[in-house]
Amino acid sequence: MKLFTLFLMMTLALVYMKSRLFSFRAQTASDYAGLGPAISLRDHLNGEILSEGLIYGPNGRVTNSFVAKMVGQWEGNKGTLSEAFTYSNGKQQNRKWFLTMGNDNRFTATADDIVGEATGEVSGATIRMDYTIVLPEDSGGHKLNVTDWLYLTESGVIMNRSEMRKFGLKVAELVATMRPQ
């Protein structure tokens, strides 16, 4: 029994280390400092933006796709990003982010379907944001923890990759492009 317990503890420790050191969630904004073109919330999330993306379920298969029209507006260190999504299943969704730039390239954001405040950081060609989202009731109303990364490419297109987790387990992933319209 002791051997089994030791094996189980070692296995759990390895799984934890892998998730913290060698995975999507292990990235930090400082990993991208000085790499690629510098991204700016005020510049790259400003004006009309077209986004197209895919949503993957827990089994890795595409469960939905979407097109979103976005409009970013800034006044000083405060901005809004209005999003109008049309999903392949015919559903539509609107969200409006309220963003506030802080010190040291950090920022906060709120939206109606976000629990509390999202926190983020800009570094090099990337933006990282962490938050808890509440899904619409017709999608189960679940609260999911989201890690959201935006990567600015040399051509000016932003690649968005997000992982959504519940109880620490990945339940969905989003991959999308964002470009000026």
trRosetta pair geometry for C-beta under 8 A, 3 or more apart (Angstrom, degrees):
i j d omega theta_ij theta_ji phi_ij phi_ji
1 4 5.7 -54 -151 36 34 112
1 5 6.4 35 152 -19 66 106
2 5 5.7 -54 -148 37 33 112
2 6 6.2 34 153 -19 66 106
3 6 5.7 -53 -147 37 30 112
3 7 6.3 33 153 -19 64 106
4 7 5.6 -54 -147 37 30 113
4 8 6.2 31 154 -20 65 107
5 8 5.7 -54 -146 37 30 112
5 9 6.3 29 155 -18 64 107
6 9 5.8 -55 -147 37 29 110
6 10 6.3 28 155 -17 64 108
7 10 5.8 -58 -147 38 29 109
7 11 6.2 30 155 -20 65 108
8 11 5.7 -54 -146 36 29 113
8 12 6.4 28 156 -16 64 107
9 12 5.8 -54 -147 39 30 110
9 13 6.3 33 153 -20 64 107
10 13 5.6 -53 -146 36 31 114
10 14 6.4 32 154 -19 65 105
11 14 5.8 -55 -149 36 30 110
11 15 6.4 30 153 -18 64 106
12 15 5.7 -53 -146 37 32 112
12 16 6.2 34 154 -19 65 106
13 16 5.7 -54 -147 38 30 112
13 17 6.2 29 155 -19 65 107
14 17 5.7 -53 -143 37 31 110
14 18 6.3 34 156 -21 64 105
15 18 5.8 -53 -148 34 29 112
15 19 6.5 24 155 -15 63 108
16 19 5.9 -60 -150 38 29 107
16 20 6.2 11 159 -6 66 115
17 20 6.0 -68 -142 47 28 101
17 21 5.4 -10 173 11 70 123
17 22 7.8 36 133 9 71 100
18 21 6.6 -70 -120 52 18 87
18 22 5.2 -52 -153 53 60 108
18 23 6.3 73 146 -38 70 111
19 22 7.9 -25 -47 56 11 67
19 23 5.1 -24 -140 16 41 149
19 25 6.2 9 172 55 79 126
19 26 7.3 168 148 -52 35 98
20 23 7.5 30 -10 31 13 106
20 25 7.1 -52 -104 101 40 106
20 26 5.6 101 161 -98 29 96
21 26 5.3 85 -158 -129 6 144
22 26 6.0 54 -5 5 13 162
23 26 5.0 110 51 -7 61 104
24 27 6.6 -39 -177 -1 39 110
24 147 7.0 145 132 91 103 135
24 149 7.9 -134 -173 -5 96 136
24 161 7.4 -120 -146 132 126 123
24 163 5.5 121 107 -32 145 141
25 147 5.7 162 -108 -9 79 170
25 163 6.8 -85 -62 60 90 149
27 31 5.5 -96 -158 29 78 151
27 32 8.0 31 -177 -27 112 105
27 128 7.3 -169 109 -96 106 137
27 149 7.0 22 85 -90 148 143
28 31 5.2 122 61 -17 68 96
28 128 7.7 -87 -160 -6 34 167
29 32 6.3 -71 -171 41 45 100
29 33 7.3 70 137 -54 72 84
29 105 7.7 179 155 113 148 125
29 121 4.2 -94 -43 107 162 123
29 122 7.2 89 -154 102 135 8
29 123 3.6 124 166 8 96 136
29 124 7.9 169 177 23 73 89
29 126 6.2 -163 -134 94 71 115
29 128 5.1 -127 -71 15 94 124
30 33 5.2 -14 -152 -20 53 118
30 123 6.1 -98 -77 -162 33 161
31 123 7.9 99 48 107 53 138
32 35 4.9 -95 -161 45 64 118
32 36 7.3 -26 -171 28 101 110
32 123 5.2 119 75 108 93 99
32 124 3.9 -141 138 54 83 133
32 125 6.0 -108 174 46 122 73
32 126 4.3 64 82 10 166 126
33 123 5.0 -57 -77 -179 71 107
33 124 5.0 -167 -118 -41 17 107
34 124 5.5 -54 25 -97 24 111
35 124 4.6 38 47 -175 69 150
35 125 5.7 -81 101 11 77 108
36 124 5.9 88 51 161 86 102
36 125 3.1 -10 86 -40 127 147
36 151 7.6 52 66 -174 173 86
36 152 6.3 157 137 81 128 86
36 153 7.6 -80 -156 -129 133 25
36 154 7.0 -119 -148 -67 92 71
37 125 5.6 80 61 -102 53 104
37 152 5.5 -94 77 118 97 122
37 153 8.0 29 30 116 114 20
37 154 6.3 132 -16 -112 117 48
37 156 8.0 -32 73 -83 159 55
38 124 6.5 -104 -108 -159 62 32
38 125 6.7 -107 -103 -78 21 55
38 152 7.8 18 119 60 16 151
39 44 5.4 -48 -159 11 83 155
39 122 6.3 -136 88 -155 92 104
39 124 7.4 38 14 113 89 42
39 125 5.3 89 -23 -156 103 39
39 126 6.5 146 25 -3 136 9
39 127 5.9 -103 109 -35 140 94
39 150 6.9 171 176 111 164 106
39 152 4.0 173 -79 -21 108 135
39 158 7.4 89 -127 -107 131 108
40 43 3.9 54 76 24 120 104
40 44 5.6 133 63 0 62 93
40 122 7.1 59 -115 -168 37 153
41 44 7.0 -67 -117 52 14 85
41 45 5.2 -31 -164 33 58 120
41 74 7.8 129 122 -91 87 134
41 79 6.6 -178 144 33 109 151
41 99 6.3 -152 177 152 140 151
41 101 6.4 -177 57 -79 140 108
41 107 6.4 61 -43 -47 163 165
41 122 6.3 -112 -30 -70 95 140
41 127 6.9 105 -75 -106 86 140
42 45 7.4 -17 -64 55 7 80
42 46 6.0 25 167 -51 44 128
42 74 4.9 74 -136 -115 83 174
42 79 6.7 -168 -103 -58 65 143
42 101 7.4 -26 -47 -47 103 144
43 46 5.9 -67 -152 15 16 126
44 152 6.3 -85 -119 -97 162 123
44 156 7.9 -164 -123 -163 102 75
44 158 6.3 114 167 -61 125 129
45 49 7.1 -35 -136 -39 53 153
45 70 7.9 -59 -155 139 79 135
45 72 4.2 162 149 -106 65 159
45 79 7.0 108 103 135 108 150
45 81 5.6 -43 173 -91 116 127
45 99 7.7 65 103 3 144 165
46 72 4.5 -98 -96 99 27 116
46 73 7.1 92 -140 -95 72 23
46 74 5.7 -51 -104 -2 111 113
46 79 7.5 -86 -89 -141 83 138
47 71 7.2 -75 157 -146 22 64
47 72 6.2 -8 28 56 36 87
47 180 6.3 18 95 -135 126 99
47 181 7.8 -159 134 41 96 80
48 69 7.2 -24 -161 -170 93 90
48 70 7.3 141 -159 82 45 56
48 71 5.7 -20 -97 -101 60 77
48 180 6.9 82 83 -164 67 65
48 181 4.1 -70 125 51 107 113
49 69 7.6 144 79 -165 54 44
49 70 4.1 -22 65 68 102 107
49 71 7.3 -177 19 -78 80 28
49 72 6.5 42 -11 -8 122 104
49 178 5.3 9 175 -174 122 96
49 179 6.8 155 -155 77 75 24
49 180 6.2 -55 -103 -103 65 38
49 181 6.1 178 -117 -14 9 94
50 67 7.4 -22 -169 -169 90 91
50 68 7.6 150 -163 81 44 55
50 69 6.3 -21 -107 -107 65 63
50 70 7.5 -168 -76 24 19 83
50 178 7.4 166 83 -149 40 50
50 179 5.9 -22 59 63 87 78
50 180 7.8 31 15 128 82 14
50 181 4.4 104 -28 -80 100 103
51 66 7.7 8 111 107 95 98
51 67 7.2 150 86 -163 58 44
51 68 4.1 -10 63 59 109 101
51 69 7.8 -162 25 -72 79 19
51 70 6.1 49 -9 -12 113 118
51 83 7.7 -18 30 -138 138 105
51 160 7.3 3 -145 14 121 140
51 176 5.3 27 -178 166 102 127
51 177 6.5 178 -144 86 58 50
51 178 4.6 -14 -95 -97 93 77
51 179 7.9 150 -83 16 49 59
52 65 7.6 8 -178 176 80 101
52 66 7.2 -175 -147 93 45 55
52 67 5.3 -11 -103 -107 78 71
52 68 7.7 -169 -73 22 34 70
52 176 6.4 174 87 -152 34 83
52 177 5.6 1 52 49 82 95
53 65 6.7 -177 98 -155 43 66
53 66 5.6 -6 60 56 84 90
53 68 7.5 -2 14 3 107 109
53 160 6.8 -48 -95 70 136 113
53 174 5.8 29 161 -177 138 91
53 175 6.0 177 -153 92 93 43
53 176 2.7 -41 -83 -93 123 96
53 177 7.0 -180 -73 16 76 54
54 62 5.2 -62 -168 -124 115 111
54 64 7.6 157 -158 90 51 48
54 65 5.1 -29 -102 -105 64 82
54 174 7.2 168 86 -150 48 52
54 175 5.4 -2 55 57 93 89
54 176 7.3 -178 21 -74 52 66
55 62 7.0 99 71 -155 47 66
55 63 5.4 -59 102 60 94 91
55 64 4.6 4 48 61 117 90
55 65 7.1 -165 14 -84 76 32
55 66 7.2 47 -20 -8 107 107
55 172 6.1 -8 -176 -172 95 115
55 173 7.4 161 -157 82 50 43
55 174 5.3 -18 -104 -99 73 79
56 60 5.8 -11 180 -154 125 31
56 61 6.5 153 -150 78 80 22
56 62 5.8 -54 -96 -92 67 45
56 63 6.6 117 -146 2 19 89
56 172 6.4 153 81 -160 57 59
56 173 4.4 -7 55 57 110 92
56 174 7.5 -162 19 -73 75 31
56 175 7.5 36 -13 0 110 98
57 60 7.4 -50 72 13 64 18
57 61 5.8 -10 41 63 101 76
57 62 7.9 83 1 167 82 7
57 63 4.2 88 -42 -45 103 129
57 171 7.5 -40 -166 167 59 60
57 172 6.0 -33 -119 -103 37 77
58 169 7.6 24 -132 142 121 106
58 170 6.7 149 -125 110 75 71
58 171 4.9 -36 -74 -142 105 49
58 172 6.8 -52 -56 -61 63 52
62 65 6.7 7 -178 -56 124 88
63 172 7.5 -70 29 -125 137 104
64 87 5.3 -16 -178 -165 124 113
64 88 5.5 -179 -160 38 67 101
64 89 5.9 -57 -120 -12 108 107
65 87 7.2 142 80 -158 40 62
65 88 4.4 59 51 -33 82 127
66 85 5.1 -16 -170 -163 135 101
66 86 6.4 151 -155 77 77 43
66 87 4.8 -37 -94 -100 94 61
66 88 6.9 -108 -70 -20 47 75
66 176 7.7 -29 67 -105 98 124
67 85 7.5 148 79 -152 40 54
67 86 5.3 -11 60 59 87 97
68 83 5.3 -8 -176 -166 127 94
68 84 6.3 153 -156 74 69 44
68 85 4.5 -26 -96 -94 98 68
68 86 7.4 175 -83 18 48 63
68 176 7.8 9 23 -162 118 147
69 83 7.7 152 79 -154 42 46
69 84 4.9 -12 58 57 89 104
69 181 7.3 11 -137 -49 86 159
70 81 5.9 -2 -172 -177 114 90
70 82 6.5 159 -154 82 58 53
70 83 5.0 -13 -101 -100 91 69
70 84 7.5 -173 -76 20 44 68
70 178 7.2 -11 29 -143 142 111
71 81 7.4 170 82 -151 41 47
71 82 4.8 -3 53 53 90 104
72 79 6.2 12 -173 174 90 123
72 80 7.1 177 -145 89 49 50
72 81 4.7 -10 -98 -103 84 81
72 82 7.9 -166 -73 22 37 66
73 79 6.2 173 89 -153 45 78
73 80 5.4 2 54 52 92 90
74 78 7.2 155 -151 88 63 42
74 79 4.0 -28 -97 -95 76 107
75 78 5.8 -16 68 69 81 90
75 79 7.3 158 21 -85 55 57
77 100 6.3 48 132 -163 93 63
77 101 4.0 -115 -161 55 92 100
77 102 7.7 108 174 -65 134 28
78 98 7.5 -12 -168 -176 95 82
78 99 7.0 154 -158 86 47 60
78 100 5.5 -11 -104 -104 75 73
78 101 7.6 -126 -63 15 35 79
79 98 7.9 164 89 -158 44 42
79 99 4.5 -14 65 62 89 109
79 100 8.0 -179 25 -74 66 34
79 101 7.8 53 2 -25 104 95
80 96 6.0 -8 -170 -176 109 97
80 97 6.5 155 -159 82 53 60
80 98 5.8 -19 -103 -102 79 57
80 99 7.0 -179 -86 16 25 84
81 96 7.2 164 81 -156 45 50
81 97 4.3 2 53 51 95 113
81 99 6.6 47 -7 -18 102 121
82 94 7.4 -13 -172 -167 86 96
82 95 7.7 168 -154 90 44 48
82 96 4.9 -12 -105 -108 72 87
82 97 7.9 -146 -67 26 30 68
83 93 8.0 -1 113 108 99 85
83 94 6.7 159 87 -154 61 48
83 95 4.6 -2 56 58 110 89
83 96 7.3 -171 20 -79 71 39
83 97 7.4 50 -11 -10 108 96
84 92 7.3 -8 -177 -171 79 103
84 93 7.9 167 -155 86 40 45
84 94 5.3 -9 -105 -104 67 84
85 92 6.4 161 87 -157 64 52
85 93 4.4 -4 55 58 114 89
85 94 7.4 -163 20 -74 75 35
85 95 7.6 30 -10 5 110 99
86 91 7.9 167 -153 89 44 44
86 92 5.4 -16 -102 -104 65 84
87 90 6.9 -29 80 41 82 22
87 91 4.6 4 43 60 123 86
87 92 7.2 -156 11 -78 81 34
87 93 7.3 44 -25 2 109 104
91 138 7.7 -173 -115 94 140 137
93 136 7.0 -129 -108 -40 121 135
95 111 5.2 22 -175 -171 101 140
95 112 7.0 -145 -135 39 71 93
95 113 6.4 -73 -114 25 110 115
96 111 6.2 165 78 -130 44 91
96 112 7.3 55 46 -8 81 100
97 109 5.1 -12 -169 -170 107 119
97 110 7.3 144 -155 73 58 35
97 111 5.0 -45 -95 -68 57 112
98 109 6.5 153 75 -155 48 62
98 110 5.0 -15 55 58 103 86
98 111 7.0 166 10 -74 75 56
99 107 5.9 8 -172 170 94 131
99 108 7.4 162 -151 86 51 45
99 109 4.8 -16 -99 -99 70 95
100 107 6.2 166 84 -160 47 81
100 108 5.2 -7 57 58 99 88
100 109 7.4 -179 19 -78 68 48
101 106 8.0 128 -164 87 55 43
101 107 5.0 -42 -107 -100 46 104
102 106 4.7 -32 67 87 113 89
102 107 5.8 175 9 -96 83 39
102 108 6.6 61 -31 -9 119 89
103 106 6.4 6 72 39 49 101
105 121 5.9 64 117 -164 92 72
105 122 4.3 -117 -176 62 103 85
105 123 6.2 112 127 -70 151 65
106 119 7.2 -16 -171 -173 103 89
106 120 6.9 152 -161 88 58 51
106 121 5.2 -27 -104 -99 68 77
106 122 7.8 -154 -76 15 23 74
107 119 7.7 155 86 -160 47 47
107 120 4.8 -19 64 68 89 101
107 121 7.4 172 20 -82 73 29
107 122 7.1 48 -6 -20 113 100
108 117 5.0 -10 -168 176 115 120
108 118 6.5 143 -165 77 56 59
108 119 5.9 -26 -105 -103 72 58
108 120 7.2 169 -89 21 24 82
109 114 7.4 13 114 88 85 177
109 117 7.1 138 64 -168 37 71
109 118 4.2 -22 63 61 92 114
109 120 6.5 29 -3 -4 112 123
109 129 6.7 -7 27 -146 133 134
109 131 7.3 -66 75 -70 101 142
110 114 5.9 -162 -155 72 49 128
110 116 7.9 -111 -112 135 94 32
110 117 5.6 -50 -76 -112 90 69
110 118 7.0 -177 -76 14 37 85
111 114 4.5 86 52 -3 81 114
111 118 7.8 19 7 -10 93 123
113 133 5.7 32 130 -160 97 82
113 134 5.1 -133 -169 57 77 82
113 135 7.8 67 -176 -90 126 15
113 136 7.6 -46 -121 -63 140 66
114 117 7.5 62 130 -116 121 18
114 118 5.8 -59 -167 -38 146 101
114 131 5.2 -33 -148 173 113 133
114 132 6.8 117 -164 75 63 56
114 133 5.9 -39 -101 -101 62 64
114 134 7.6 -161 -83 8 14 82
115 131 7.5 154 50 176 70 82
115 132 4.1 -28 44 87 116 113
115 133 7.4 -147 0 -81 84 14
115 134 6.3 102 -48 -37 93 100
115 143 6.4 26 -30 -142 141 119
116 131 7.9 -164 75 -147 85 83
116 132 7.0 54 35 41 99 108
117 131 7.7 -106 131 -116 30 100
118 129 5.3 23 166 -179 121 107
118 130 6.6 170 -157 82 76 40
118 131 3.4 -37 -103 -75 95 124
119 129 7.1 170 88 -149 35 63
119 130 5.7 -11 60 56 84 90
119 131 7.4 158 18 -70 55 76
120 127 6.1 13 179 180 124 90
120 128 6.0 174 -149 91 74 50
120 129 3.7 -24 -91 -97 112 80
120 130 7.3 169 -81 15 60 61
120 148 8.0 -42 -104 72 113 104
121 127 7.4 174 87 -151 40 53
121 128 5.4 -2 54 55 85 96
122 126 7.4 172 -152 95 48 52
122 127 5.2 -19 -102 -102 73 79
123 126 5.7 -12 68 65 75 93
123 128 7.7 -5 22 4 104 103
125 151 5.9 41 127 -162 101 66
125 152 4.4 -128 -165 54 86 91
125 153 7.8 88 -178 -69 133 22
126 149 6.2 -28 -159 -164 111 93
126 150 6.5 147 -156 79 56 58
126 151 5.5 -17 -99 -100 83 64
126 152 7.4 -140 -68 9 36 80
127 148 8.0 -19 112 116 90 91
127 149 7.2 152 80 -157 55 44
127 150 4.2 5 50 50 102 108
128 147 7.2 -19 -164 -171 95 84
128 148 7.1 144 -160 81 46 58
128 149 5.5 -12 -103 -102 73 74
128 150 8.0 -152 -67 24 33 69
129 146 7.8 2 107 112 86 102
129 147 7.8 157 83 -158 47 41
129 148 4.4 -18 63 64 93 110
129 150 8.0 32 1 -6 104 100
130 145 7.5 -1 -169 -177 90 88
130 146 6.9 169 -149 89 45 61
130 147 5.6 -11 -102 -105 82 66
130 148 7.3 -172 -76 21 33 79
131 145 7.8 180 98 -151 31 53
131 146 5.4 -12 65 58 74 104
131 148 7.3 -5 22 0 98 119
132 143 5.6 13 176 -179 110 100
132 144 6.9 166 -154 81 63 36
132 145 5.5 -33 -98 -97 79 59
132 146 7.0 161 -100 11 24 83
133 143 7.2 167 83 -151 38 54
133 144 5.4 -17 59 60 87 89
133 146 5.5 36 -5 -19 110 131
133 164 7.4 -58 44 -125 118 115
134 141 6.7 -7 180 -166 91 60
134 142 7.5 -176 -149 94 52 33
134 143 5.4 -25 -97 -96 71 73
135 139 4.2 -104 164 94 119 115
135 140 5.6 26 88 63 137 82
135 141 5.9 -137 77 -96 83 10
135 142 5.0 25 22 49 121 73
135 143 7.8 -141 5 -72 78 26
135 144 6.7 57 -37 -5 101 112
136 139 4.9 78 61 17 80 103
136 141 7.1 -61 128 -79 24 58
137 140 7.7 -160 -167 60 30 10
137 141 4.7 17 -109 -64 53 106
139 142 7.5 -86 119 21 85 90
142 166 6.1 -43 175 -94 128 142
142 171 8.0 -67 126 104 157 163
143 166 7.4 123 85 -115 59 97
144 164 4.2 11 163 -173 138 105
144 165 6.5 135 -168 58 82 32
144 166 5.5 -64 -111 -64 73 89
144 171 6.6 -117 -121 56 121 124
144 172 7.2 -16 -149 35 159 113
145 164 7.1 146 73 -157 43 53
145 165 4.8 -31 64 66 97 92
145 166 7.3 156 14 -83 82 39
146 162 5.7 -8 -166 -172 103 114
146 163 7.1 161 -148 82 53 47
146 164 5.2 -18 -96 -100 79 74
146 165 7.8 174 -78 20 33 72
147 162 6.7 166 84 -151 49 62
147 163 5.1 4 52 52 97 95
147 165 7.8 28 -2 -1 96 111
148 160 7.0 -15 -169 -165 90 97
148 161 7.9 162 -154 88 46 42
148 162 4.5 -9 -106 -104 71 102
149 160 7.2 159 87 -152 53 49
149 161 5.1 -10 62 62 101 86
149 162 7.2 -180 23 -79 63 52
150 158 5.1 -6 -171 -176 103 117
150 159 7.3 151 -158 77 50 44
150 160 5.3 -17 -102 -99 74 76
150 178 7.3 -26 -139 30 114 135
151 158 6.8 147 70 -160 41 62
151 159 4.6 -18 60 60 99 97
151 160 7.9 -172 20 -74 71 31
151 161 7.5 16 -2 8 110 102
152 156 7.3 -20 -167 -136 93 30
152 157 7.9 152 -153 83 51 36
152 158 5.6 -31 -95 -100 60 76
153 156 6.9 -43 74 29 78 19
153 157 4.9 -1 40 62 122 81
153 158 7.3 -162 4 -87 81 24
153 159 6.3 75 -41 -17 107 102
156 179 6.9 84 114 -136 88 87
156 180 7.1 -32 145 4 123 107
157 177 5.6 -23 -179 -162 116 105
157 178 7.1 144 -170 70 65 47
157 179 4.8 -32 -115 -84 80 105
158 177 7.0 133 76 -167 55 52
158 178 4.0 -20 65 62 108 102
158 179 7.1 -177 22 -70 73 52
159 175 7.6 -16 -175 -166 90 82
159 176 7.6 156 -160 84 47 45
159 177 6.2 -29 -103 -105 58 64
159 178 7.9 -159 -68 21 15 79
160 174 6.9 -25 122 119 102 103
160 175 7.1 155 88 -157 65 35
160 176 4.3 -12 60 62 112 92
160 177 7.3 -168 16 -82 87 14
160 178 6.0 64 -26 -16 116 110
161 173 7.3 -10 -169 -176 81 99
161 174 7.1 166 -151 87 35 63
161 175 5.4 2 -105 -106 76 74
161 176 8.0 -178 -71 25 40 64
162 173 6.7 165 86 -157 58 53
162 174 4.2 9 50 49 105 105
163 170 5.7 -60 -167 -123 108 107
163 172 7.7 153 -161 88 44 53
163 173 5.5 -18 -105 -106 62 83
164 170 7.2 98 73 -153 49 63
164 171 5.7 -64 105 64 93 85
164 172 4.2 1 52 61 121 94
164 173 7.0 -156 18 -75 80 36
164 174 7.4 62 -21 -12 107 97
165 168 5.9 -7 169 -149 127 13
165 169 6.1 155 -154 72 85 30
165 170 5.4 -50 -94 -91 84 45
165 171 6.4 132 -125 7 29 86
166 169 6.2 -29 67 59 64 84
166 171 5.1 17 12 -18 103 140
170 173 6.8 12 -178 -54 119 96
